[in-house]
Amino acid sequence: MRVHAQRVGALTGGLLFPALSMADWTVNMTPGVTGTSNDIFNLHMTIFWICVAIGAVVFGIMFWSIFAHRKSQGAKPANFHENTLVEVLWTLIPLVILIIMAIPATATLIDMYDTTESDIDIKVTGYQWKWQYEYINEDFGYFSNLTTPSDQIRKRQTKGENYLLEVDNPMVIPVGKKVRFLLTANDVIHSWWVPDFGVKKDAIPGFINEAWTRVDKPGTYRGQCTELCGKDHGFMPVVVKAVPEEEYNTWVADQKAAAEKERELTQKDWTMDELMERGEKAYATACAACHQVNGNGVPPAFPALRGSAIATGDMAAHIDVVVNGVSGTAMQAFGGQLNEADLAAIITYERNAWGNNMGDMVTPKEIFDYKNQQ
C-alpha cells in the first residue's frame, strides 16, 4: 500500500512541478545549418500547420454538429446515403490537400538526392564501432573513434558536456562547398546521421549510398550511428568540423604530409620501447573496447589476451589473427583498418604487456611483407 502511495505522490509532484520533471521540453525539429535542413524544417512546419487546420475544421464541425443538433433540441438525423455531392467533396478535398502537400515535399526530396557537381567527395565506411573517412580526391584517410573516457561510461566520473559524442579525429569540411558522401560499411549495417545537416543515410556492406551537404556556418556538429549495429552501437558518434576554406586547405596539406610520413614509418628501424609506446596508444583506440585495457577481455565473446595462447604463442599465427581476423567471431580483420606501424606496435604490445613478457617484437616492414605475400 505504501508503494502505491509513493508512486501516486511522485506522479502528482511531476504534474505540479513540470519545470522540475521536464528539464528539456523540446518537442519540435530544429532548422539546422544547411539549406537542406532548413528546407526539411520548413516542409515539416508547412505540413504541421496544414494538419492543424484540418484538425481545427474537422473537430470544429464535429463539435458544432453535436451541440447544434442535440436531441434535446428535437433535431432529426439527416440521411446522406449515396449522396453524390458529399462523396465527390470528400474525395476531391483530400486529393487537393495531398497535392498541395506533395509539391513542396517533391521539390525537397529532389534536392536532397541531387549529389551532382560536388566540390569534395568523402567515402564514409562504418565499422564496429567507428567510422573511416577517405578523402577520395586528396589520397588520404583516417579513422574516427570515440574518446569519451571509460570512467565516465562506467559512472566513475561525472559525464562531460559531449558525453558519447566526442572523437579523436572528426571529419573536416569547408564552409560553403558542396560535399558528397559515399557511404558503405565493412561488417554490418550502420547509419550515418548528423541532424544539423539534415543528413541520415544507411551504410550497407557491398553497397554505396550517396548523400550531400553544404554547411553555411562554421562550427562543430555532432551525430550518431542510428542503426542497431551491435553491443557498442551507442559508442559510435559522428563529429563533423566545418571550417573556412583557407583553414580547410591548410588542414588538407597537413593531412597529406602526415599520411606520407606514416608510409615512411614502414622502413624505419624501430626499437622495442618505441613499438610498446605506440602499441599501447593504438591498442587503447582499436582493441580495448572488446579486450579491455588490462587485457582481461569479456569472455566468451571477447577472450582475454593476458596469458592467451595467441599472444604468447607463435608469432605468425598472432599476425594472421590481427591482420585477417577470425571468421565466424567478433574478431575483425584489422589489416585494412590500421597501417603497418600500428599493426606491428599492437602485436608487439600484446605479446609483452600484462605480464606476457615474450620479449619478441614484429616490425612494420614484416607486416608489410606479410600482407604482400597473401
Contacts in CASP RR format, 6 or more apart in sequence:
PFRMAT RR
TARGET T0000
AUTHOR 0000-0000-0000
METHOD contacts of the structure
MODEL  1
MRVHAQRVGALTGGLLFPALSMADWTVNMTPGVTGTSNDIFNLHMTIFWI
CVAIGAVVFGIMFWSIFAHRKSQGAKPANFHENTLVEVLWTLIPLVILII
MAIPATATLIDMYDTTESDIDIKVTGYQWKWQYEYINEDFGYFSNLTTPS
DQIRKRQTKGENYLLEVDNPMVIPVGKKVRFLLTANDVIHSWWVPDFGVK
KDAIPGFINEAWTRVDKPGTYRGQCTELCGKDHGFMPVVVKAVPEEEYNT
WVADQKAAAEKERELTQKDWTMDELMERGEKAYATACAACHQVNGNGVPP
AFPALRGSAIATGDMAAHIDVVVNGVSGTAMQAFGGQLNEADLAAIITYE
RNAWGNNMGDMVTPKEIFDYKNQQ
13 21 0 8 1.000
14 20 0 8 1.000
14 21 0 8 1.000
15 21 0 8 1.000
18 25 0 8 1.000
29 40 0 8 1.000
29 41 0 8 1.000
29 44 0 8 1.000
30 41 0 8 1.000
30 195 0 8 1.000
30 196 0 8 1.000
31 37 0 8 1.000
31 38 0 8 1.000
31 41 0 8 1.000
32 38 0 8 1.000
32 41 0 8 1.000
32 195 0 8 1.000
32 196 0 8 1.000
32 197 0 8 1.000
32 198 0 8 1.000
33 196 0 8 1.000
33 197 0 8 1.000
33 215 0 8 1.000
33 216 0 8 1.000
33 217 0 8 1.000
33 221 0 8 1.000
33 242 0 8 1.000
34 196 0 8 1.000
34 197 0 8 1.000
34 198 0 8 1.000
34 213 0 8 1.000
34 214 0 8 1.000
34 215 0 8 1.000
34 216 0 8 1.000
35 214 0 8 1.000
35 216 0 8 1.000
36 108 0 8 1.000
36 111 0 8 1.000
36 112 0 8 1.000
36 197 0 8 1.000
36 198 0 8 1.000
36 199 0 8 1.000
36 213 0 8 1.000
36 214 0 8 1.000
37 195 0 8 1.000
37 196 0 8 1.000
37 197 0 8 1.000
37 198 0 8 1.000
39 108 0 8 1.000
39 111 0 8 1.000
39 112 0 8 1.000
40 108 0 8 1.000
40 112 0 8 1.000
40 198 0 8 1.000
42 104 0 8 1.000
43 104 0 8 1.000
43 105 0 8 1.000
43 108 0 8 1.000
46 101 0 8 1.000
46 104 0 8 1.000
47 101 0 8 1.000
47 105 0 8 1.000
50 97 0 8 1.000
50 100 0 8 1.000
50 101 0 8 1.000
54 97 0 8 1.000
68 75 0 8 1.000
69 75 0 8 1.000
69 77 0 8 1.000
80 86 0 8 1.000
112 211 0 8 1.000
113 210 0 8 1.000
114 212 0 8 1.000
115 180 0 8 1.000
115 210 0 8 1.000
115 211 0 8 1.000
115 212 0 8 1.000
117 178 0 8 1.000
118 178 0 8 1.000
118 179 0 8 1.000
118 180 0 8 1.000
118 212 0 8 1.000
119 174 0 8 1.000
119 177 0 8 1.000
119 178 0 8 1.000
119 179 0 8 1.000
120 135 0 8 1.000
120 137 0 8 1.000
120 173 0 8 1.000
120 174 0 8 1.000
120 177 0 8 1.000
120 178 0 8 1.000
120 179 0 8 1.000
120 180 0 8 1.000
121 135 0 8 1.000
121 136 0 8 1.000
121 137 0 8 1.000
121 179 0 8 1.000
121 180 0 8 1.000
121 182 0 8 1.000
122 133 0 8 1.000
122 134 0 8 1.000
122 135 0 8 1.000
122 136 0 8 1.000
122 171 0 8 1.000
122 173 0 8 1.000
122 179 0 8 1.000
122 180 0 8 1.000
122 181 0 8 1.000
122 182 0 8 1.000
123 132 0 8 1.000
123 133 0 8 1.000
123 134 0 8 1.000
123 136 0 8 1.000
123 181 0 8 1.000
123 182 0 8 1.000
123 183 0 8 1.000
123 184 0 8 1.000
124 131 0 8 1.000
124 132 0 8 1.000
124 133 0 8 1.000
124 171 0 8 1.000
124 181 0 8 1.000
124 182 0 8 1.000
124 183 0 8 1.000
124 184 0 8 1.000
124 192 0 8 1.000
124 203 0 8 1.000
125 131 0 8 1.000
125 132 0 8 1.000
125 134 0 8 1.000
125 183 0 8 1.000
125 184 0 8 1.000
125 185 0 8 1.000
125 186 0 8 1.000
125 203 0 8 1.000
126 132 0 8 1.000
126 184 0 8 1.000
126 185 0 8 1.000
126 186 0 8 1.000
126 187 0 8 1.000
126 190 0 8 1.000
126 192 0 8 1.000
126 203 0 8 1.000
126 225 0 8 1.000
127 143 0 8 1.000
127 185 0 8 1.000
127 186 0 8 1.000
127 187 0 8 1.000
127 332 0 8 1.000
127 337 0 8 1.000
128 187 0 8 1.000
128 188 0 8 1.000
128 229 0 8 1.000
128 230 0 8 1.000
128 232 0 8 1.000
128 330 0 8 1.000
128 332 0 8 1.000
129 146 0 8 1.000
129 225 0 8 1.000
129 229 0 8 1.000
129 230 0 8 1.000
129 232 0 8 1.000
129 233 0 8 1.000
129 234 0 8 1.000
129 235 0 8 1.000
129 236 0 8 1.000
129 289 0 8 1.000
130 143 0 8 1.000
130 144 0 8 1.000
130 145 0 8 1.000
130 146 0 8 1.000
130 236 0 8 1.000
131 143 0 8 1.000
131 144 0 8 1.000
131 171 0 8 1.000
131 192 0 8 1.000
131 236 0 8 1.000
131 238 0 8 1.000
132 141 0 8 1.000
132 142 0 8 1.000
132 143 0 8 1.000
132 144 0 8 1.000
132 186 0 8 1.000
132 337 0 8 1.000
133 141 0 8 1.000
133 142 0 8 1.000
133 143 0 8 1.000
133 144 0 8 1.000
133 169 0 8 1.000
133 171 0 8 1.000
134 140 0 8 1.000
134 141 0 8 1.000
135 141 0 8 1.000
135 252 0 8 1.000
135 255 0 8 1.000
136 182 0 8 1.000
138 252 0 8 1.000
138 255 0 8 1.000
138 256 0 8 1.000
139 256 0 8 1.000
139 259 0 8 1.000
140 255 0 8 1.000
140 256 0 8 1.000
140 258 0 8 1.000
140 259 0 8 1.000
141 255 0 8 1.000
141 259 0 8 1.000
142 169 0 8 1.000
142 255 0 8 1.000
143 169 0 8 1.000
143 337 0 8 1.000
144 167 0 8 1.000
144 168 0 8 1.000
144 169 0 8 1.000
144 170 0 8 1.000
144 171 0 8 1.000
144 238 0 8 1.000
144 239 0 8 1.000
145 167 0 8 1.000
145 168 0 8 1.000
145 169 0 8 1.000
145 285 0 8 1.000
145 286 0 8 1.000
146 164 0 8 1.000
146 166 0 8 1.000
146 167 0 8 1.000
146 235 0 8 1.000
146 236 0 8 1.000
146 237 0 8 1.000
147 166 0 8 1.000
147 167 0 8 1.000
147 168 0 8 1.000
148 160 0 8 1.000
148 162 0 8 1.000
148 163 0 8 1.000
148 164 0 8 1.000
148 165 0 8 1.000
148 166 0 8 1.000
148 235 0 8 1.000
149 157 0 8 1.000
150 288 0 8 1.000
150 293 0 8 1.000
151 157 0 8 1.000
152 158 0 8 1.000
152 159 0 8 1.000
152 160 0 8 1.000
152 163 0 8 1.000
153 164 0 8 1.000
153 235 0 8 1.000
162 222 0 8 1.000
164 224 0 8 1.000
164 234 0 8 1.000
164 235 0 8 1.000
164 237 0 8 1.000
165 222 0 8 1.000
165 223 0 8 1.000
165 224 0 8 1.000
165 237 0 8 1.000
165 239 0 8 1.000
166 237 0 8 1.000
166 239 0 8 1.000
167 237 0 8 1.000
167 239 0 8 1.000
168 285 0 8 1.000
170 220 0 8 1.000
170 239 0 8 1.000
170 240 0 8 1.000
170 241 0 8 1.000
171 238 0 8 1.000
171 239 0 8 1.000
171 240 0 8 1.000
171 241 0 8 1.000
172 240 0 8 1.000
172 241 0 8 1.000
172 242 0 8 1.000
172 243 0 8 1.000
172 248 0 8 1.000
172 251 0 8 1.000
173 179 0 8 1.000
173 213 0 8 1.000
173 215 0 8 1.000
173 240 0 8 1.000
173 241 0 8 1.000
173 242 0 8 1.000
173 243 0 8 1.000
173 248 0 8 1.000
174 242 0 8 1.000
174 243 0 8 1.000
174 244 0 8 1.000
174 245 0 8 1.000
174 247 0 8 1.000
174 248 0 8 1.000
174 249 0 8 1.000
175 215 0 8 1.000
175 216 0 8 1.000
175 217 0 8 1.000
175 218 0 8 1.000
175 242 0 8 1.000
175 243 0 8 1.000
175 244 0 8 1.000
175 245 0 8 1.000
176 214 0 8 1.000
176 215 0 8 1.000
176 216 0 8 1.000
176 245 0 8 1.000
177 214 0 8 1.000
177 245 0 8 1.000
178 212 0 8 1.000
178 213 0 8 1.000
178 214 0 8 1.000
179 212 0 8 1.000
179 213 0 8 1.000
179 214 0 8 1.000
179 215 0 8 1.000
180 210 0 8 1.000
180 211 0 8 1.000
180 212 0 8 1.000
181 192 0 8 1.000
181 199 0 8 1.000
181 201 0 8 1.000
181 210 0 8 1.000
181 211 0 8 1.000
181 212 0 8 1.000
181 213 0 8 1.000
182 208 0 8 1.000
182 209 0 8 1.000
182 210 0 8 1.000
183 192 0 8 1.000
183 201 0 8 1.000
183 202 0 8 1.000
183 203 0 8 1.000
183 208 0 8 1.000
183 209 0 8 1.000
183 210 0 8 1.000
183 211 0 8 1.000
184 203 0 8 1.000
184 204 0 8 1.000
184 205 0 8 1.000
184 206 0 8 1.000
184 207 0 8 1.000
184 208 0 8 1.000
184 209 0 8 1.000
185 203 0 8 1.000
185 204 0 8 1.000
185 205 0 8 1.000
185 206 0 8 1.000
186 205 0 8 1.000
186 332 0 8 1.000
186 337 0 8 1.000
187 205 0 8 1.000
187 332 0 8 1.000
188 205 0 8 1.000
188 227 0 8 1.000
188 229 0 8 1.000
188 230 0 8 1.000
189 202 0 8 1.000
189 203 0 8 1.000
189 204 0 8 1.000
189 205 0 8 1.000
189 227 0 8 1.000
189 229 0 8 1.000
190 202 0 8 1.000
190 203 0 8 1.000
190 225 0 8 1.000
190 227 0 8 1.000
190 229 0 8 1.000
190 236 0 8 1.000
191 200 0 8 1.000
191 201 0 8 1.000
191 202 0 8 1.000
191 203 0 8 1.000
191 225 0 8 1.000
191 226 0 8 1.000
191 227 0 8 1.000
192 199 0 8 1.000
192 200 0 8 1.000
192 201 0 8 1.000
192 203 0 8 1.000
192 211 0 8 1.000
192 225 0 8 1.000
192 238 0 8 1.000
193 199 0 8 1.000
193 200 0 8 1.000
193 201 0 8 1.000
193 223 0 8 1.000
193 224 0 8 1.000
193 225 0 8 1.000
193 226 0 8 1.000
193 238 0 8 1.000
194 200 0 8 1.000
194 213 0 8 1.000
194 221 0 8 1.000
194 222 0 8 1.000
194 223 0 8 1.000
194 238 0 8 1.000
194 240 0 8 1.000
195 223 0 8 1.000
196 221 0 8 1.000
197 213 0 8 1.000
197 215 0 8 1.000
197 221 0 8 1.000
197 240 0 8 1.000
198 213 0 8 1.000
199 211 0 8 1.000
199 212 0 8 1.000
199 213 0 8 1.000
200 226 0 8 1.000
201 209 0 8 1.000
201 210 0 8 1.000
201 211 0 8 1.000
202 209 0 8 1.000
202 227 0 8 1.000
203 209 0 8 1.000
203 227 0 8 1.000
215 221 0 8 1.000
215 240 0 8 1.000
215 242 0 8 1.000
217 242 0 8 1.000
218 242 0 8 1.000
218 243 0 8 1.000
218 244 0 8 1.000
219 241 0 8 1.000
219 242 0 8 1.000
219 243 0 8 1.000
220 239 0 8 1.000
220 240 0 8 1.000
220 241 0 8 1.000
220 242 0 8 1.000
221 239 0 8 1.000
221 240 0 8 1.000
221 241 0 8 1.000
221 242 0 8 1.000
222 237 0 8 1.000
222 238 0 8 1.000
222 239 0 8 1.000
222 240 0 8 1.000
223 237 0 8 1.000
223 238 0 8 1.000
223 239 0 8 1.000
224 234 0 8 1.000
224 236 0 8 1.000
224 237 0 8 1.000
224 238 0 8 1.000
225 233 0 8 1.000
225 234 0 8 1.000
225 236 0 8 1.000
225 237 0 8 1.000
225 238 0 8 1.000
227 233 0 8 1.000
229 236 0 8 1.000
232 289 0 8 1.000
235 289 0 8 1.000
243 251 0 8 1.000
262 339 0 8 1.000
262 341 0 8 1.000
263 339 0 8 1.000
265 339 0 8 1.000
265 340 0 8 1.000
265 341 0 8 1.000
265 364 0 8 1.000
266 339 0 8 1.000
266 340 0 8 1.000
266 341 0 8 1.000
266 364 0 8 1.000
266 365 0 8 1.000
266 368 0 8 1.000
267 365 0 8 1.000
268 341 0 8 1.000
268 364 0 8 1.000
270 344 0 8 1.000
270 361 0 8 1.000
270 363 0 8 1.000
270 364 0 8 1.000
272 348 0 8 1.000
272 352 0 8 1.000
272 359 0 8 1.000
272 361 0 8 1.000
275 344 0 8 1.000
275 345 0 8 1.000
275 348 0 8 1.000
275 349 0 8 1.000
275 361 0 8 1.000
275 363 0 8 1.000
276 345 0 8 1.000
276 348 0 8 1.000
276 349 0 8 1.000
276 352 0 8 1.000
276 353 0 8 1.000
278 341 0 8 1.000
278 342 0 8 1.000
278 345 0 8 1.000
279 342 0 8 1.000
279 345 0 8 1.000
279 346 0 8 1.000
279 348 0 8 1.000
279 349 0 8 1.000
280 349 0 8 1.000
280 353 0 8 1.000
282 338 0 8 1.000
282 342 0 8 1.000
282 345 0 8 1.000
282 346 0 8 1.000
282 349 0 8 1.000
283 346 0 8 1.000
283 349 0 8 1.000
283 350 0 8 1.000
283 353 0 8 1.000
284 293 0 8 1.000
286 334 0 8 1.000
286 337 0 8 1.000
286 338 0 8 1.000
286 342 0 8 1.000
286 346 0 8 1.000
287 346 0 8 1.000
287 350 0 8 1.000
290 297 0 8 1.000
290 298 0 8 1.000
290 301 0 8 1.000
290 302 0 8 1.000
290 330 0 8 1.000
291 297 0 8 1.000
291 298 0 8 1.000
291 302 0 8 1.000
291 303 0 8 1.000
291 304 0 8 1.000
291 305 0 8 1.000
292 298 0 8 1.000
292 302 0 8 1.000
294 306 0 8 1.000
294 354 0 8 1.000
295 304 0 8 1.000
295 305 0 8 1.000
295 306 0 8 1.000
295 353 0 8 1.000
295 354 0 8 1.000
296 304 0 8 1.000
296 306 0 8 1.000
297 303 0 8 1.000
297 304 0 8 1.000
297 305 0 8 1.000
301 330 0 8 1.000
302 330 0 8 1.000
305 311 0 8 1.000
305 350 0 8 1.000
305 354 0 8 1.000
305 356 0 8 1.000
306 354 0 8 1.000
306 355 0 8 1.000
306 356 0 8 1.000
307 354 0 8 1.000
307 355 0 8 1.000
307 356 0 8 1.000
310 317 0 8 1.000
310 318 0 8 1.000
310 321 0 8 1.000
311 318 0 8 1.000
311 350 0 8 1.000
311 351 0 8 1.000
311 356 0 8 1.000
311 358 0 8 1.000
312 351 0 8 1.000
312 356 0 8 1.000
312 358 0 8 1.000
313 358 0 8 1.000
315 347 0 8 1.000
315 351 0 8 1.000
315 360 0 8 1.000
315 362 0 8 1.000
318 347 0 8 1.000
318 350 0 8 1.000
318 351 0 8 1.000
319 343 0 8 1.000
319 347 0 8 1.000
319 362 0 8 1.000
319 366 0 8 1.000
319 367 0 8 1.000
319 370 0 8 1.000
321 331 0 8 1.000
322 334 0 8 1.000
322 335 0 8 1.000
322 343 0 8 1.000
322 346 0 8 1.000
322 347 0 8 1.000
323 333 0 8 1.000
323 334 0 8 1.000
323 335 0 8 1.000
323 343 0 8 1.000
323 367 0 8 1.000
323 370 0 8 1.000
323 371 0 8 1.000
324 333 0 8 1.000
324 335 0 8 1.000
324 374 0 8 1.000
325 331 0 8 1.000
325 332 0 8 1.000
325 333 0 8 1.000
325 334 0 8 1.000
334 343 0 8 1.000
334 346 0 8 1.000
335 343 0 8 1.000
335 371 0 8 1.000
338 346 0 8 1.000
339 364 0 8 1.000
340 364 0 8 1.000
340 365 0 8 1.000
340 367 0 8 1.000
340 368 0 8 1.000
340 371 0 8 1.000
341 364 0 8 1.000
343 364 0 8 1.000
343 367 0 8 1.000
344 361 0 8 1.000
344 362 0 8 1.000
344 363 0 8 1.000
344 364 0 8 1.000
344 366 0 8 1.000
344 367 0 8 1.000
347 362 0 8 1.000
347 367 0 8 1.000
348 360 0 8 1.000
348 361 0 8 1.000
348 362 0 8 1.000
350 356 0 8 1.000
351 358 0 8 1.000
351 359 0 8 1.000
351 360 0 8 1.000
351 361 0 8 1.000
352 358 0 8 1.000
352 359 0 8 1.000
352 360 0 8 1.000
352 361 0 8 1.000
END
